């Protein structure tokens, strides 16, 4: 399994934890997911890096508000789509 597909799987698993109300466990996993996403997206085209910055900002805002379902949605859909766009 490639690092990119592993990161996508980790995003989905982390989002699932947030949806189940396991926010402490999910938040710990989220740090690793964000680190790996940053590493993978650091060599992407500039427009994708800018989109990553926007998505990350929105996810951190959700975390600050303790909007776990919103954060799960961003991780499972927006972040996964962004990662998969690099793969194309």
C-alpha positions as CSV (number, residue, x, y, z in Angstrom):
1,X,0.0,0.0,0.0
2,X,1.4,3.4,-0.9
3,X,1.9,6.2,1.6
4,X,-0.9,8.2,-0.1
5,X,-3.5,5.4,0.1
6,X,-2.5,4.7,3.7
7,X,-3.0,8.3,4.5
8,X,-6.5,8.2,2.9
9,X,-7.4,5.1,4.9
10,X,-6.1,6.8,8.1
11,X,-8.3,9.9,7.3
12,X,-11.4,7.7,7.0
13,X,-10.6,5.8,10.2
14,X,-10.0,9.0,12.1
15,X,-13.3,10.5,10.8
16,X,-15.1,7.3,11.9
17,X,-13.7,7.8,15.4
18,X,-15.0,11.4,15.6
19,X,-18.4,10.2,14.4
20,X,-18.5,7.6,17.1
21,X,-17.8,10.2,19.8
22,X,-14.3,8.9,20.5
23,X,-12.9,12.5,20.1
24,X,-9.8,12.0,22.4
25,X,-8.6,9.0,20.5
26,X,-9.5,10.6,17.2
27,X,-7.6,13.8,18.1
28,X,-4.5,11.8,18.8
29,X,-4.8,10.0,15.5
30,X,-5.5,13.3,13.7
31,X,-2.1,14.7,14.6
32,X,-0.4,11.8,12.8
33,X,-2.8,12.1,9.8
34,X,-2.2,15.8,9.5
35,X,1.6,15.3,9.7
36,X,1.5,12.7,6.9
37,X,-0.8,14.8,4.8
38,X,1.5,17.8,5.1
39,X,4.4,15.6,4.1
40,X,2.6,14.2,1.1
41,X,1.2,17.6,0.0
42,X,4.4,19.5,0.4
43,X,5.6,18.6,-3.1
44,X,2.2,19.2,-4.7
45,X,1.5,22.1,-7.1
46,X,1.0,25.5,-5.4
47,X,-2.8,25.6,-5.9
48,X,-3.2,22.2,-4.1
49,X,-1.0,23.5,-1.3
50,X,-3.2,26.6,-0.9
51,X,-6.3,24.4,-0.8
52,X,-4.6,22.2,1.8
53,X,-4.0,25.4,3.9
54,X,-7.7,26.3,3.6
55,X,-8.9,22.8,4.5
56,X,-6.5,22.6,7.4
57,X,-7.7,26.0,8.7
58,X,-11.3,24.9,8.5
59,X,-10.6,21.6,10.2
60,X,-8.8,23.3,13.1
61,X,-11.7,25.7,13.5
62,X,-14.0,22.7,13.8
63,X,-11.7,21.2,16.4
64,X,-11.7,24.5,18.3
65,X,-15.5,24.6,18.3
66,X,-15.6,20.9,19.2
67,X,-17.6,20.3,16.0
68,X,-16.6,16.7,15.7
69,X,-19.0,15.8,12.9
70,X,-17.9,18.8,10.9
71,X,-14.3,17.8,11.4
72,X,-15.1,14.2,10.4
73,X,-16.8,15.5,7.2
74,X,-13.8,17.6,6.3
75,X,-11.4,14.7,6.9
76,X,-13.4,12.1,5.1
77,X,-14.4,14.2,2.1
78,X,-12.4,17.4,1.6
79,X,-9.0,16.0,2.8
80,X,-9.4,12.7,1.0
81,X,-10.4,14.4,-2.2
82,X,-7.4,16.7,-1.9
83,X,-5.0,13.7,-1.3
84,X,-6.6,11.8,-4.2
85,X,-6.2,14.8,-6.6
86,X,-2.4,14.5,-6.0
87,X,-2.5,10.9,-7.1
88,X,-4.1,11.7,-10.5
